[in-house]
Amino acid sequence: MNCVLKGVFNMVLMYPVVFEPKEDGFLVYAPDLEINTFGKDLADALFMARDAISLWCVCQQDDFGLELPVPSDITQIKHNQGDIVTLVDVDLAAYRRMLDNRTVRKNLTLPSWLNEMAEKAQINFSQTLQKALKEELKIAE
């Protein structure tokens, strides 16, 4: 492995991968990370590669406190004739958001008249608060 990337939590990385054609799909190998995955076709293999690399990187950082290896030069990747060698991009911040989409219970206070009006109008408090927070934080859907 090359040197390590220190403090990389919120950026897009690109790791080289090798797609090896098989009878029933593609075996995918990410040499810098020493991980494999599989896809039933090239599109599925690319999706699986992105997911496997993202999960590996997030686990290395969050679960083990380890730094990430610097991606290798794609021209230095060893492969067999017929293999497809390419780069796969991973957005660790987006992957973390996807993993952390659990719900959290919050208590809030509001005037009783407003509560009564909202309940009569059958307003979903949770959805309304989420929408307002996203607007306030300028988060696109």
Residue pairs with C-beta under 8 A, 6 or more apart in sequence:
1 32
1 69
2 32
2 69
2 70
2 71
2 72
3 69
3 70
4 66
4 67
4 68
4 69
4 70
5 13
5 67
5 68
5 69
5 70
6 67
8 61
8 67
8 68
8 92
9 61
9 92
9 93
9 96
10 92
10 93
11 91
11 92
11 93
12 89
12 90
12 91
12 92
13 57
13 68
13 71
13 89
13 90
13 92
14 71
14 87
14 88
14 89
14 90
15 30
15 32
15 33
15 53
15 71
15 72
15 87
15 88
15 90
16 30
16 31
16 32
16 71
16 72
16 73
16 74
16 77
16 85
16 86
16 87
16 88
17 28
17 29
17 30
17 31
17 49
17 53
17 85
17 86
17 87
17 88
18 28
18 29
18 31
18 77
18 79
18 83
18 84
18 85
19 26
19 27
19 28
19 42
19 45
19 49
19 83
19 84
19 85
19 86
20 26
20 27
20 28
20 29
20 79
20 80
20 82
20 83
21 82
21 83
21 84
22 38
24 40
25 38
25 39
25 40
25 41
25 44
25 45
26 38
26 39
26 41
26 42
26 44
26 45
26 84
27 36
27 38
28 36
28 37
28 38
28 39
28 45
28 48
28 49
28 52
29 35
29 36
30 36
30 49
30 52
30 53
30 56
30 88
31 72
31 77
31 78
32 69
32 70
32 71
32 72
33 53
33 56
33 57
33 69
35 52
35 53
35 56
36 52
37 45
37 48
37 49
37 51
37 52
38 45
38 48
39 45
39 46
39 47
39 48
39 49
42 84
46 88
49 88
50 88
50 89
50 90
53 88
53 90
54 90
54 91
54 92
54 95
55 95
57 68
57 90
57 92
57 95
58 92
58 95
58 96
58 99
60 66
60 67
60 68
61 67
61 68
61 92
71 87
74 85
74 86
74 87
77 85
79 85
106 129
108 129
118 125
118 128
133 139
134 141
